[in-house]
Amino acid sequence: MKKKPLIFTGIGILTLLILAYFGGSNYYDSRFLPNTIMGEKELSGLTIDEAKRVITQDLHTHTITVTEDEETVTTFTPLDLDAKVDSDAFLKKVKNEQNNWTWPIAFFKGEKVETSEIAVQFDEAALEKNLAAVSRTYNAQ
């Protein structure tokens, strides 16, 4: 008679595990798997649109430093060059390569995403303007 509660408990736990597995798979169907890292940015659990915002914000926090003979000549930001990141196709490709059914393994394994395929576009006239300003300042010295 004591075996029945154990069987029902086992079936209940197994049912909960199966539901959790399918629920997680459904959740990660439209999101990056756990431990997905691009550069220094964590993309775990983000949608493609959220990941694009993170990458764009990250781009605009960087500075570009021009040096000569180990001396800083000038510094500017990607905003100064009207830089834009075209990461849409790249992020879709990365997401499509992930298998949402393997989400429990991703908690332990993780994935580092190479960013070499992301296209960064900038205004060449703005770059020339920044470099011309450096040239004038440098030649005046």
C-alpha positions in Angstrom: 0.0 0.0 0.0 2.9 2.4 0.6 4.2 2.0 -3.0 1.3 4.0 -4.5 2.3 7.4 -3.0 5.9 6.8 -4.2 4.7 6.0 -7.7 2.4 9.1 -7.8 5.2 11.2 -6.4 7.6 9.9 -9.1 5.1 10.4 -11.9 4.4 14.0 -10.5 8.1 14.8 -10.5 8.7 13.4 -14.0 5.7 15.3 -15.3 7.1 18.6 -13.8 10.5 17.9 -15.3 9.0 17.3 -18.7 6.8 20.4 -18.5 9.9 22.5 -17.5 11.9 21.1 -20.3 9.2 21.9 -22.9 8.6 25.3 -21.3 12.3 26.2 -21.5 12.5 25.0 -25.1 9.6 27.2 -26.0 11.1 30.2 -24.1 14.5 29.8 -25.9 12.9 29.3 -29.3 12.9 33.1 -29.7 15.8 33.9 -27.4 19.5 33.3 -27.2 20.5 30.3 -25.1 22.0 30.6 -21.6 25.7 31.6 -21.5 25.7 33.1 -25.0 28.5 35.8 -25.0 29.4 38.1 -27.8 32.6 40.0 -27.1 32.1 41.1 -23.5 28.3 41.3 -23.7 26.0 38.7 -22.3 23.2 37.9 -24.7 21.6 35.1 -22.7 17.8 35.2 -22.8 17.7 38.2 -25.1 15.6 38.4 -28.3 17.3 39.4 -31.5 16.0 43.0 -31.1 17.2 43.3 -27.5 20.6 42.0 -28.6 20.8 44.6 -31.4 20.2 47.3 -28.8 22.9 45.9 -26.5 25.4 45.8 -29.4 24.6 49.3 -30.6 24.9 50.7 -27.0 28.2 48.9 -26.6 29.5 50.4 -29.9 28.8 53.9 -28.7 30.6 53.5 -25.4 33.9 52.8 -27.0 36.5 55.5 -28.0 38.9 55.4 -30.9 42.3 56.7 -30.1 44.8 57.8 -32.8 48.4 57.5 -31.6 51.8 58.3 -33.1 55.1 57.3 -31.4 53.0 56.1 -28.4 51.5 59.6 -27.9 47.8 60.2 -28.2 47.1 62.4 -31.2 43.3 62.5 -30.9 40.4 60.6 -29.5 36.8 60.3 -30.9 33.8 58.1 -30.5 31.8 56.1 -33.1 29.1 58.7 -32.6 31.5 61.3 -34.1 31.7 59.1 -37.2 27.9 58.5 -37.3 28.7 54.8 -36.9 25.9 52.2 -37.2 26.0 48.5 -36.6 24.3 46.2 -39.1 24.0 43.2 -36.9 20.5 42.0 -37.9 21.5 39.3 -40.3 24.4 38.2 -38.1 22.3 37.9 -35.0 19.6 35.9 -36.9 22.3 33.5 -38.2 23.7 33.0 -34.7 20.2 32.4 -33.2 19.2 30.0 -36.0 22.4 28.0 -35.4 21.4 27.5 -31.7 19.2 24.5 -30.9 16.5 25.6 -28.4 16.1 21.9 -27.3 19.6 21.9 -25.9 18.9 24.7 -23.4 19.7 22.7 -20.3 23.2 21.8 -21.6 23.8 25.5 -22.5 23.7 26.4 -18.8 26.9 24.4 -18.3 28.5 24.7 -21.7 28.2 28.3 -22.9 28.9 29.8 -26.3 31.3 32.6 -27.3 30.2 34.2 -30.5 32.8 35.6 -32.9 32.0 39.2 -34.0 34.1 39.4 -37.1 31.1 39.1 -39.4 29.3 42.1 -38.0 29.3 45.1 -40.3 30.0 48.5 -38.8 29.2 51.3 -41.2 30.4 54.9 -40.7 30.3 58.2 -42.5 33.5 58.6 -44.4 33.1 62.3 -44.6 32.9 62.5 -40.8 36.1 60.4 -40.6 37.9 62.7 -43.0 36.7 65.7 -41.1 38.0 64.3 -37.8 41.4 63.3 -39.4 41.7 66.7 -41.1 41.2 68.4 -37.7 43.9 66.2 -36.3 46.2 67.1 -39.2 45.6 70.8 -38.7 46.3 70.6 -35.0 49.4 68.3 -35.6 50.8 70.6 -38.3 50.3 73.7 -36.2 52.6 72.4 -33.5 
